[in-house]
Amino acid sequence: MSILIDNDTTVIVQGITGKEGAFHTAQMVAYGTRVVAGVTPGKAGESLDGVPIFNTVRDAARATGANASAIFVPPRFAGDAVMEAVEAGIGTVVCLTEGIPTLDMIAVRQYMKGKDVRLIGPNTPGMISPGSCKIGVMAGYIHLPGRVGVVSRSGTLTYEVVDQLTKKGIGQSTCVGIGGDPVTGLSFVDILEMFQHDDGTDAVVIIGEIGGTAEEKAAEYFREHMTKPVVAFIAGMTAPPGRRMGHAGAIVSGGTGTAAQKIDALERAGIAVVKDPARVGETLSGVLSRSSGR
Amino acid sequence: MKIHEFQAKRLLAEYGVPVPRGQIARTDEEALRVARQLGEGPFVLKAQVHAGGRGKAGGIRVVDSIADVARAAWEMLGKTLITAQTGEEGKPVRTLLIEEAVNVGREVYIGIIIDRDKACPVILASAEGGVEIERLARERPDRVITEVVDPSVGFRPFQANRIFYGLGLDGSLARPVMATVIGLYRLFIDKDLSLAEINPLVVTDEGGVVALDAKVVADDNALFRHPDIAGLRDISQEDPLEVEAGKHNLNYIKLKGDVGCMVNGAGLAMATMDLIKLAGAEPANFLDVGGGATSEMVKEAMRILVFDRDVRMIFINIFGGILRCDTLALGVVEAARDLVIDVPIVVRLEGTNVEEGRRILAGSGLSFAVATDLADAAKKVGETARRIGRIGK
């Protein structure tokens, strides 16, 4: 079991003929993801690695019945690409593009209101339900099918944590990168809610970082609604204020969004916060054995 | 991207927001010329640096006469201004904004930011001008007026109205205050800003308002469609190593410690800094070489670490994905051969082609401390830091 994506997920790749799109399409297909169509305007009728290409998402969706989309479109066109997927009725949209203007994302969020769509990202490594479906750029082999959910704002730090879990024999139900931008689709709270209701998930790892208040909201949700154990790590204890730490959303401004505030909120809600990034796997392992011993 | 106060005020003026009469000067002669054009005085000289807290640090001077302008300008220009926000290295003062002094009556705050959760712009206002708004919002939320903008219809006149009456100003100021808020919002949207702030907006003796200070931060991701804004960048306000790193698409921020680090991915780079701190040392920088770094970029990254005089050891932490470990190792080995590296290096590699990467490091004839995992890396960083700490002191 998993959240958002599974064996029934069929994927359209928007921007399939670009360098990134083509490379990761091959990787996703090799992992076993059912990539059923690609979209690049002007290239309808062609195909890439056996995947048929269409001019528009609507054409691709009508011809294949795809229910998910992966967007590898350059930043200046990516907001529009998300809207195109939403309009075509795609239920799960994963936008991997980094560098989209914030006002474009605001327009996208506005456009999505009242529509039945779940947006992951942008500026995300994507998501993976190990053993069944991967929509993203993460290396598949570090993952192991299992019962721990992972939700994160970053990329390689997620791989690090997943690797620690896998090496301890702890498999994952689904790993979701919600994205490192200030304005994204699904939030920590949305994903926690899905994990809480997923029969295939026993515990969750949250990987947060400085900037915004998404972790504080996650803490509040945990306190009020969650029964499954959660372990968290927050990156950026040593980040200086006022500087953007790589991700557009990772900035402490006016004393708000610090790692210390987030850790405090999570701990007060009863979440085990790991201070040492090398010990996330170990901590979760302890939490799991304690909860199964109850 | 930050811009200077004088640039922000020019933009505000274009959008109908009144600003004090003033001009910039880069020499004391220019300052004198500007002062003569402005009139008799008194004048305000404001150091143009990308940091707040100028007033307390001597970066803002009020002088009475034209003669005093030249002397104050001479004293301020070419100096390094250290404020609570600059860090101890300070910011160079190359430009002064010289303005006609304004008699300050009441001061209010008006600013626009993005609400991440609601995904919309939010106008913040407060009857207490000159405050740090985030702090006020946290500590005294009742003192902050908040107007959430519905992006489908934009900022509405009724909201400007609510802000004005919330500020409790004299009714005669309705028109200029509302025009100011609306102008600020149009500027924010037109130029893709992430922050636009007038702090304070002051009531003048003549019964109008004027933006005494202004701060504008532009969305880096939107600069491609605003060449006018992109052109306002002032690299003299940035760290030279950061400017150099930017040329090679490296995401680098200089910090105060002495352990240089190179990492792929922003989250892992922050976590690596935290790990260095936990190991009892201090990170010298944040450096994300990015997901798709080439061995050329890795070489440039090594160059930046080595050229940072504060760096006394280097920690390379890579979780290979699209950036393969062998590519990374090749870049590091080449850099080590081309540069004189006289500091110890701890390397931790994991992920794609890790075996090949480790073999390249081992076969290079150079001495690296290779860590097996992150916990081992932390141990090695701590040990090395303690060792060089003893030798160095």
Interface residues (C-beta under 8 A of the other chain):
Chain A: P75 R76 G99 I100 P101 T102 L103 D104 M105 I106 A107 R109 Q110 V137 M138 A139 I142 S152 R153 S154 G155 T156 L157 T158 Y159 E160 D163 Q164 G180 P182 V183 S187 I207 E209 I210 G212 T213 A214 K217 F233 A235 G236 M237 T238 A239 P240 G242 R243 R244 M245 G246 H247 A248 G249 A250 S253 G254 G255 T256 A259 K275 D276 P277 A278 R279
Chain B: Q85 G87 I114 R116 D117 A119 C120 P121 E132 I133 E134 R135 R138 P151 S152 I189 D192 S194 D219 D220 N221 A222 F224 R225 N251 I253 L255 V263 N264 G265 A266 G267 L268 A269 M270 A271 T272 M273 D274 L275 I276 K277 L278 E282 P283 F286 D288 G291 F319 G320 G321 I322 E350 G351 T352 D373 L374 A375 A377 A378
